[in-house]
Each structure stands twice: as C-alpha cells, then as structure tokens.
Amino acid sequence: MDKPSLRDVARRAGVGTTTVSRVLNQHPNISDTTRARVTAAIEQLGYVPDVGARHFRLGRTHAVSALLPMIGTPFYETLLTALHGPLEAQGYDLALFPLLGSQRVRRFRDASALAYRADALLIVSQHPDELYGGPPPFRGPTVLLDAQHPAYHSVSFDNHSAGRLAAEYALGRRLPIVFLDGADAPGAPGSPVFVARRAGIVQTLGRHGIRPVLTVSVLPEQEGLRLAAQQIAARRPPGPFLLLAMTDDLALGVRQHLHDSGGLRLGEDYLLLGFDGSAAAAAAGLSSVVQPVQAMGEAAASVLLEALRGELNTLVQRQFSPTLREDRSTALHADPQQHPT
C-alpha cells in the first residue's frame, strides 16, 4: 500500500495542499478548526511529512531567504526585526544566510544552495554584480535592501549624501579630522554602503582642500578596535581633533578603547561623529548621521510581499535620505580656534 501523500491529507481534511503545508510549518492565520481537521487527517492516515519536499520545493516554502554580511549588530537586529513582523503576519518565515568569508560566498554562487530554495530572495547591504559577477542563481522575486541596483527592486539609503553631510558637519567643527574607516572581512565582497559613504566623505573634504590627518581601517571586532585606538592615540594630531567613524558600532567601540588604553577624553581631547543613528548611539550621546533603519526594513517587507503576490509591474526604487542628530559627543568643552588640515 502506498504511503499517504500531502494531497491525501488535504482531501481528507477538505482543504487545499497549501493549507496542509502551513499547518505542518506552524504558520499563523490558520483557524483552530482548520488546524484541528488537518491534524486529525494526518493522524487518521498515518501521514509522515517528507521534510525535503516540504521545506525545499521552490515556490511552496513560505520562506524568504536573506543574504546579509553579518548578524548580531544593532543595525541588523533593527533591520531584521522590522522585516520579520510584516512577513510573519502573511505566513512567511525569514531565513538568514550570513556571508562569512570567501568559502560561504562561493557556496552562495551555486544555484543548489539552500538559500535559493525559497519563495523570494532578499540581498542586504550587498551589490549583486559584486556578489555573483552577474545575476543571482534564483528565478523568484529578488529585492535589495540597504543597496541599490537599477535592475532589481531596491530599498536603499542615500549613503553618498550621508557621507557628504558628515563631512560638511566635520568641516564646520574646524578641527583636524581623523577618519575611522570600515574594512571588509577577508574574502567577503566589498560593501557598497562603505564605498558610497567613503566617496561622499572624501569628495566633500577634497572640494575644500582638506584630507584626514589620519585614516585607520578596522573590522567591527574588539581586537581590531583596540589596535585602531592604539594607532589613533599614537598618531593623533596635537590638540583636539574630530574622529569621524564609518558606523556607530565602530564609534562606540573605539571610544571605550581610546579611554582605556590611550587616556583620551571625549569632549576635551577629541569629538566623535558616527553613522546610522542607532538606539545605542542615542543612549550614549553620540552625534550621528541617521538612517531610518526600521522604516527601511518595513518598506522592504512591503515590496517583497507585493512581489510575491505578483502585484509589481514596474521596478521599485525607493531611497531614504539622511539626517544628522547632534548630541554631546561633538561638543568641545573649550572650543579652540583651529582649522582642519
């Protein structure tokens, strides 16, 4: 006797196969009555789900795959939380695939990778051309978040204008500028976010004939931040300076090391400006170029759901603009009359 199938369960319960799949995956928006009928049919027939077919059949997974550089930072936690709510409300799971090193990047260039056995693909903070050398090996809806490309639905932040805004503010403080740049992990694709921010900063300073007196590139990990703080303390200009950091995480991390190992006092020896406008930065009194991270995540979720429903006839290109939040980290206790050099 043939073993019962998903279709047999659906027929016995008087529902569609999609409903059975959602019950098996414990999705919301299934009534208690329907769930009970499906569960009873499974027990009566002795149905055992085929895990491989149930989870990985393209177009029937009720999952969205997200490729992103890393997880666990305040920026990505806020972004993913904003994405998760609207997707979950429509019965979709969000599967995370961090790009950690060259081996994983090569794996994601293979069309058989687990990430592509989903209903939609979200590429976060990465440029598809850089990541794949062409289009991704995925035929379903694809949306970029925190990145922009004319050939894909994109929800992005104007990082070039953000860099310009940061540089103009730094110039207004009339202090020497030290630039704490973000480095890419070895073997990982370059960050289009950092490329655009860096260009906005350097070009704006250049138009005024200014270059940072010191540039230090660092990964967002404690040892790298400690070494960066040592470099800054050893090579900083005489007198107060403004430290312009590529992200809030870098700014907050290096601030502690500058105090602990270099004895530098914020507000007296240096001023500090970050990027992203995170809640942690606000709590610490860090001046920052703000991007609306939660609004970006919610917008990307909306575009994904519209694409999954087949409601998008044209490409969506939505870009958010930066604002600057000034706080006590850029207030100098005794403002010297010095010019940036």
RODO-333085 format. One record per residue (C-alpha): residue number from 0; residue in one letter; chain; x, y, z. Coordinates in nm, 4 decimals. Layout:
# residues N
SITE NUM A A X Y Z
...
***
This chain:
# residues 341
SITE 0 M A 0.0000 0.0000 0.0000
SITE 1 D A 0.1357 0.3411 -0.0967
SITE 2 K A 0.2123 0.5771 0.1875
SITE 3 P A -0.0321 0.8690 0.2156
SITE 4 S A 0.0645 1.1967 0.0489
SITE 5 L A 0.0116 1.5621 0.1292
SITE 6 R A -0.2688 1.5621 -0.1280
SITE 7 D A -0.4386 1.2722 0.0532
SITE 8 V A -0.4306 1.4689 0.3778
SITE 9 A A -0.5761 1.7750 0.2052
SITE 10 R A -0.8547 1.5664 0.0501
SITE 11 R A -0.9414 1.4012 0.3833
SITE 12 A A -0.9437 1.7372 0.5677
SITE 13 G A -1.1348 1.9153 0.2924
SITE 14 V A -0.8690 2.1847 0.2448
SITE 15 G A -0.6023 2.2739 -0.0089
SITE 16 T A -0.2485 2.1387 -0.0035
SITE 17 T A -0.1169 2.4870 0.0786
SITE 18 T A -0.3238 2.4891 0.3968
SITE 19 V A -0.1836 2.1489 0.4968
SITE 20 S A 0.1688 2.2803 0.4346
SITE 21 R A 0.1031 2.5834 0.6524
SITE 22 V A -0.0299 2.3705 0.9350
SITE 23 L A 0.2802 2.1494 0.9138
SITE 24 N A 0.5019 2.4581 0.9277
SITE 25 Q A 0.3007 2.6070 1.2161
SITE 26 H A 0.2193 2.9240 1.0256
SITE 27 P A -0.0179 3.1823 1.1712
SITE 28 N A -0.3504 3.2811 1.0149
SITE 29 I A -0.4830 2.9239 1.0282
SITE 30 S A -0.8049 2.8863 1.2313
SITE 31 D A -0.8154 2.6424 1.5202
SITE 32 T A -1.0933 2.4489 1.3463
SITE 33 T A -0.8948 2.4070 1.0243
SITE 34 R A -0.5810 2.3166 1.2144
SITE 35 A A -0.7724 2.0516 1.4079
SITE 36 R A -0.9176 1.8997 1.0874
SITE 37 V A -0.5761 1.8797 0.9248
SITE 38 T A -0.4168 1.7316 1.2370
SITE 39 A A -0.6931 1.4705 1.2604
SITE 40 A A -0.6471 1.3774 0.8926
SITE 41 I A -0.2713 1.3348 0.9458
SITE 42 E A -0.3324 1.1033 1.2414
SITE 43 Q A -0.6033 0.9018 1.0628
SITE 44 L A -0.3914 0.8453 0.7530
SITE 45 G A -0.0621 0.7982 0.9373
SITE 46 Y A 0.0936 1.0668 0.7183
SITE 47 V A 0.4665 1.1314 0.7703
SITE 48 P A 0.5882 1.4576 0.6092
SITE 49 D A 0.8670 1.4417 0.3527
SITE 50 V A 1.0895 1.7060 0.5084
SITE 51 G A 1.2950 1.7617 0.1955
SITE 52 A A 0.9954 1.8126 -0.0286
SITE 53 R A 0.8006 2.0112 0.2285
SITE 54 H A 1.0695 2.2676 0.3022
SITE 55 F A 1.2708 2.2936 -0.0163
SITE 56 R A 1.0278 2.2765 -0.3081
SITE 57 L A 1.0670 2.6108 -0.4861
SITE 58 G A 0.7636 2.8317 -0.4643
SITE 59 R A 0.5990 2.6327 -0.1840
SITE 60 T A 0.8267 2.7020 0.1102
SITE 61 H A 0.6541 3.0101 0.2567
SITE 62 A A 1.0058 3.1348 0.3280
SITE 63 V A 1.2136 3.4366 0.2280
SITE 64 S A 1.5917 3.3961 0.2235
SITE 65 A A 1.8047 3.6910 0.3327
SITE 66 L A 2.1730 3.7109 0.2356
SITE 67 L A 2.3493 3.9639 0.4557
SITE 68 P A 2.7080 4.0439 0.5619
SITE 69 M A 2.6627 3.9612 0.9304
SITE 70 I A 2.4099 3.9359 1.2115
SITE 71 G A 2.4134 4.0411 1.5753
SITE 72 T A 2.4856 4.4137 1.5349
SITE 73 P A 2.2283 4.6744 1.6439
SITE 74 F A 2.1849 4.7855 1.2818
SITE 75 Y A 2.0981 4.4396 1.1501
SITE 76 E A 1.8916 4.3480 1.4559
SITE 77 T A 1.6718 4.6542 1.3978
SITE 78 L A 1.6513 4.5885 1.0249
SITE 79 L A 1.5607 4.2202 1.0641
SITE 80 T A 1.3026 4.2897 1.3342
SITE 81 A A 1.1315 4.5398 1.1041
SITE 82 L A 1.1309 4.2811 0.8235
SITE 83 H A 1.0145 3.9882 1.0318
SITE 84 G A 0.6858 4.1307 1.1597
SITE 85 P A 0.5117 4.2010 0.8260
SITE 86 L A 0.6431 3.8785 0.6698
SITE 87 E A 0.5329 3.6641 0.9628
SITE 88 A A 0.1877 3.8244 0.9564
SITE 89 Q A 0.1482 3.6939 0.5999
SITE 90 G A 0.2729 3.3446 0.6850
SITE 91 Y A 0.6339 3.3771 0.5673
SITE 92 D A 0.9441 3.2723 0.7577
SITE 93 L A 1.2645 3.4751 0.7242
SITE 94 A A 1.5727 3.2527 0.6801
SITE 95 L A 1.9096 3.4236 0.7430
SITE 96 F A 2.2265 3.3395 0.5490
SITE 97 P A 2.5273 3.5474 0.6675
SITE 98 L A 2.8111 3.5945 0.4190
SITE 99 L A 3.1004 3.4985 0.6455
SITE 100 G A 3.4187 3.4627 0.4427
SITE 101 S A 3.5097 3.3566 0.0912
SITE 102 Q A 3.4033 2.9926 0.1298
SITE 103 R A 3.0437 3.0829 0.2093
SITE 104 V A 3.0376 3.3437 -0.0668
SITE 105 R A 3.1436 3.0776 -0.3194
SITE 106 R A 2.8739 2.8452 -0.1848
SITE 107 F A 2.6047 3.1046 -0.2457
SITE 108 R A 2.7084 3.1327 -0.6098
SITE 109 D A 2.5835 2.7763 -0.6587
SITE 110 A A 2.2190 2.7540 -0.7688
SITE 111 S A 2.1713 2.4446 -0.5497
SITE 112 A A 2.2480 2.6376 -0.2293
SITE 113 L A 1.9806 2.6129 0.0373
SITE 114 A A 1.9223 2.9888 0.0275
SITE 115 Y A 1.7619 2.9635 -0.3163
SITE 116 R A 1.5012 2.7054 -0.2151
SITE 117 A A 1.2681 2.9799 -0.1034
SITE 118 D A 0.9849 3.1874 -0.2444
SITE 119 A A 1.1822 3.5134 -0.2544
SITE 120 L A 1.5373 3.6394 -0.2090
SITE 121 L A 1.6462 3.9453 -0.0109
SITE 122 I A 2.0031 4.0690 -0.0653
SITE 123 V A 2.1094 4.3007 0.2175
SITE 124 S A 2.3929 4.5575 0.2032
SITE 125 Q A 2.5490 4.3858 -0.0997
SITE 126 H A 2.5700 4.4587 -0.4726
SITE 127 P A 2.4576 4.1596 -0.6849
SITE 128 D A 2.7214 4.2235 -0.9512
SITE 129 E A 2.9945 4.2153 -0.6877
SITE 130 L A 2.8479 3.9170 -0.5063
SITE 131 Y A 2.7733 3.6980 -0.8094
SITE 132 G A 2.9565 3.8529 -1.1040
SITE 133 G A 2.6148 3.8719 -1.2702
SITE 134 P A 2.2546 3.7948 -1.1750
SITE 135 P A 2.1881 3.5681 -0.8742
SITE 136 P A 2.1114 3.2000 -0.9462
SITE 137 F A 1.7494 3.2487 -0.8423
SITE 138 R A 1.4343 3.2880 -1.0510
SITE 139 G A 1.1914 3.4153 -0.7911
SITE 140 P A 1.1319 3.7732 -0.6717
SITE 141 T A 1.4560 3.9423 -0.5657
SITE 142 V A 1.4732 4.2594 -0.3573
SITE 143 L A 1.7788 4.4569 -0.2484
SITE 144 L A 1.7827 4.6214 0.0933
SITE 145 D A 2.0423 4.8775 0.2010
SITE 146 A A 2.1751 4.8602 -0.1558
SITE 147 Q A 2.0616 4.9898 -0.4932
SITE 148 H A 2.0729 4.8451 -0.8457
SITE 149 P A 1.8723 4.9610 -1.1497
SITE 150 A A 1.7831 4.6037 -1.2469
SITE 151 Y A 1.6289 4.4984 -0.9116
SITE 152 H A 1.3648 4.6158 -0.6703
SITE 153 S A 1.5702 4.8249 -0.4268
SITE 154 V A 1.5106 4.9852 -0.0881
SITE 155 S A 1.8199 5.1852 -0.0007
SITE 156 F A 1.9716 5.4705 0.1941
SITE 157 D A 2.1499 5.7584 0.0212
SITE 158 N A 2.4911 5.6776 0.1664
SITE 159 H A 2.6769 5.9169 -0.0652
SITE 160 S A 2.4689 6.2108 0.0594
SITE 161 A A 2.5150 6.0801 0.4142
SITE 162 G A 2.8906 6.0904 0.3672
SITE 163 R A 2.8670 6.4431 0.2324
SITE 164 L A 2.6522 6.5504 0.5291
SITE 165 A A 2.9004 6.4010 0.7760
SITE 166 A A 3.1967 6.5697 0.6068
SITE 167 E A 3.0244 6.9080 0.5956
SITE 168 Y A 2.9445 6.8834 0.9651
SITE 169 A A 3.3014 6.7784 1.0444
SITE 170 L A 3.4377 7.0738 0.8482
SITE 171 G A 3.2130 7.3047 1.0486
SITE 172 R A 3.3826 7.1967 1.3708
SITE 173 R A 3.7109 7.3429 1.2369
SITE 174 L A 3.9299 7.0706 1.3856
SITE 175 P A 4.1734 6.8225 1.2327
SITE 176 I A 3.9817 6.5168 1.1098
SITE 177 V A 4.0724 6.1544 1.1836
SITE 178 F A 3.8760 5.9050 0.9740
SITE 179 L A 3.7891 5.5636 1.1219
SITE 180 D A 3.7051 5.3676 0.8071
SITE 181 G A 3.5272 5.0324 0.7894
SITE 182 A A 3.7208 4.7366 0.6491
SITE 183 D A 3.5705 4.4398 0.4640
SITE 184 A A 3.6188 4.0916 0.6077
SITE 185 P A 3.8848 3.8861 0.4254
SITE 186 G A 3.7333 3.7078 0.1267
SITE 187 A A 3.3980 3.8841 0.1624
SITE 188 P A 3.2571 4.1005 -0.1198
SITE 189 G A 3.3110 4.4740 -0.0805
SITE 190 S A 3.0400 4.6736 0.0932
SITE 191 P A 2.8583 4.9176 -0.1409
SITE 192 V A 2.7481 5.1002 0.1735
SITE 193 F A 3.1066 5.1754 0.2745
SITE 194 V A 3.2053 5.2598 -0.0839
SITE 195 A A 2.9307 5.5217 -0.1133
SITE 196 R A 2.9830 5.6712 0.2335
SITE 197 R A 3.3577 5.6860 0.1834
SITE 198 A A 3.3184 5.8586 -0.1541
SITE 199 G A 3.0809 6.1178 -0.0074
SITE 200 I A 3.3235 6.1954 0.2745
SITE 201 V A 3.6440 6.2075 0.0706
SITE 202 Q A 3.4945 6.4047 -0.2183
SITE 203 T A 3.3388 6.6649 0.0088
SITE 204 L A 3.6577 6.7128 0.2083
SITE 205 G A 3.8559 6.7290 -0.1172
SITE 206 R A 3.6398 7.0094 -0.2538
SITE 207 H A 3.7546 7.2148 0.0441
SITE 208 G A 4.1189 7.1162 0.0004
SITE 209 I A 4.1077 6.9019 0.3155
SITE 210 R A 4.2329 6.5483 0.3793
SITE 211 P A 4.2042 6.3499 0.7039
SITE 212 V A 4.5239 6.3794 0.9051
SITE 213 L A 4.4938 6.0063 0.9749
SITE 214 T A 4.2838 5.7238 0.8279
SITE 215 V A 4.2530 5.3911 1.0129
SITE 216 S A 4.0606 5.0973 0.8640
SITE 217 V A 3.9112 4.8471 1.1072
SITE 218 L A 3.6802 4.5454 1.1302
SITE 219 P A 3.3990 4.5628 1.3897
SITE 220 E A 3.5624 4.3279 1.6405
SITE 221 Q A 3.7259 4.4010 1.9738
SITE 222 E A 4.0886 4.3296 1.8855
SITE 223 G A 4.0663 4.5405 1.5714
SITE 224 L A 3.9080 4.8262 1.7652
SITE 225 R A 4.1764 4.8042 2.0335
SITE 226 L A 4.4541 4.8253 1.7740
SITE 227 A A 4.2782 5.1114 1.5950
SITE 228 A A 4.2569 5.3047 1.9224
SITE 229 Q A 4.6283 5.2495 1.9803
SITE 230 Q A 4.7081 5.3845 1.6319
SITE 231 I A 4.4907 5.6888 1.6845
SITE 232 A A 4.6365 5.7619 2.0284
SITE 233 A A 4.9939 5.7284 1.8980
SITE 234 R A 4.9497 5.9258 1.5733
SITE 235 R A 4.6814 6.1793 1.6552
SITE 236 P A 4.7419 6.5455 1.5819
SITE 237 P A 4.8417 6.7778 1.8654
SITE 238 G A 4.5396 6.9328 2.0281
SITE 239 P A 4.1725 6.8387 1.9893
SITE 240 F A 4.0551 6.6561 1.6752
SITE 241 L A 3.7293 6.5220 1.5328
SITE 242 L A 3.7044 6.1441 1.4911
SITE 243 L A 3.4670 6.0561 1.2070
SITE 244 A A 3.3659 5.6879 1.2264
SITE 245 M A 3.2082 5.4895 0.9423
SITE 246 T A 2.9426 5.3376 1.1740
SITE 247 D A 2.8012 5.3919 1.5218
SITE 248 D A 2.9296 5.0479 1.6240
SITE 249 L A 3.2855 5.1469 1.5322
SITE 250 A A 3.2480 5.4830 1.7049
SITE 251 L A 3.1215 5.3364 2.0309
SITE 252 G A 3.3730 5.0524 2.0275
SITE 253 V A 3.6787 5.2686 1.9685
SITE 254 R A 3.5623 5.5310 2.2188
SITE 255 Q A 3.5982 5.2850 2.5054
SITE 256 H A 3.9430 5.1734 2.3922
SITE 257 L A 4.0613 5.5335 2.3480
SITE 258 H A 3.9661 5.5980 2.7079
SITE 259 D A 4.1048 5.2735 2.8496
SITE 260 S A 4.4351 5.2458 2.6618
SITE 261 G A 4.5005 5.5969 2.5352
SITE 262 G A 4.3640 5.8073 2.8174
SITE 263 L A 4.1823 6.0298 2.5672
SITE 264 R A 3.8810 6.2209 2.6967
SITE 265 L A 3.5779 6.2696 2.4756
SITE 266 G A 3.4827 6.6364 2.4609
SITE 267 E A 3.8304 6.7506 2.5589
SITE 268 D A 4.0863 6.5611 2.3510
SITE 269 Y A 3.8541 6.4730 2.0639
SITE 270 L A 3.4986 6.4888 1.9287
SITE 271 L A 3.3191 6.1848 1.7848
SITE 272 L A 3.0713 6.1510 1.4964
SITE 273 G A 2.9148 5.8223 1.3819
SITE 274 F A 2.6797 5.6826 1.1189
SITE 275 D A 2.3437 5.5013 1.1390
SITE 276 G A 2.1649 5.6752 1.4278
SITE 277 S A 2.1291 5.3586 1.6350
SITE 278 A A 1.9446 5.3440 1.9667
SITE 279 A A 2.2734 5.2581 2.1393
SITE 280 A A 2.4337 5.5683 1.9892
SITE 281 A A 2.1465 5.7868 2.1071
SITE 282 A A 2.1688 5.6434 2.4589
SITE 283 A A 2.5434 5.7162 2.4635
SITE 284 G A 2.5002 6.0763 2.3474
SITE 285 L A 2.6738 6.0081 2.0143
SITE 286 S A 2.6208 6.2551 1.7321
SITE 287 S A 2.5354 6.0535 1.4232
SITE 288 V A 2.4185 6.0655 1.0636
SITE 289 V A 2.0809 5.8949 1.0944
SITE 290 Q A 1.9245 5.6478 0.8578
SITE 291 P A 1.5661 5.5297 0.9230
SITE 292 V A 1.6556 5.1616 0.9646
SITE 293 Q A 1.3153 5.0436 1.0834
SITE 294 A A 1.1342 5.2262 0.8026
SITE 295 M A 1.3741 5.0730 0.5504
SITE 296 G A 1.3040 4.7223 0.6808
SITE 297 E A 0.9291 4.7756 0.6744
SITE 298 A A 0.9461 4.9156 0.3204
SITE 299 A A 1.1485 4.6162 0.2006
SITE 300 A A 0.8954 4.3766 0.3573
SITE 301 S A 0.6154 4.5580 0.1755
SITE 302 V A 0.7983 4.5319 -0.1591
SITE 303 L A 0.8705 4.1609 -0.1002
SITE 304 L A 0.5062 4.0846 -0.0245
SITE 305 E A 0.3819 4.2802 -0.3270
SITE 306 A A 0.6322 4.0940 -0.5469
SITE 307 L A 0.5238 3.7584 -0.4030
SITE 308 R A 0.1616 3.8423 -0.4825
SITE 309 G A 0.2580 3.9387 -0.8378
SITE 310 E A 0.1424 4.2964 -0.7900
SITE 311 L A 0.4538 4.4774 -0.9160
SITE 312 N A 0.4555 4.5619 -1.2855
SITE 313 T A 0.7499 4.8021 -1.2657
SITE 314 L A 1.0726 4.8083 -1.0667
SITE 315 V A 1.0544 4.9718 -0.7245
SITE 316 Q A 1.3429 5.2063 -0.6468
SITE 317 R A 1.2965 5.3673 -0.3051
SITE 318 Q A 1.5739 5.5641 -0.1406
SITE 319 F A 1.5738 5.7197 0.2079
SITE 320 S A 1.7577 6.0450 0.2827
SITE 321 P A 1.9947 6.1111 0.5756
SITE 322 T A 1.9505 6.3485 0.8656
SITE 323 L A 2.2021 6.4497 1.1305
SITE 324 R A 2.1416 6.4097 1.5024
SITE 325 E A 2.3719 6.6356 1.7030
SITE 326 D A 2.4483 6.5308 2.0610
SITE 327 R A 2.7093 6.5849 2.3307
SITE 328 S A 2.9855 6.3792 2.1610
SITE 329 T A 3.0569 6.6701 1.9248
SITE 330 A A 3.0502 6.9398 2.1925
SITE 331 L A 3.4018 7.0584 2.2761
SITE 332 H A 3.4387 7.1830 2.6323
SITE 333 A A 3.6867 7.4525 2.5249
SITE 334 D A 3.6483 7.5282 2.1544
SITE 335 P A 3.9917 7.6169 2.0114
SITE 336 Q A 4.0223 7.8283 1.7003
SITE 337 Q A 4.1874 7.5620 1.4857
SITE 338 H A 4.1316 7.4768 1.1217
SITE 339 P A 4.1130 7.1266 0.9755
SITE 340 T A 4.4272 7.0186 0.7956
***
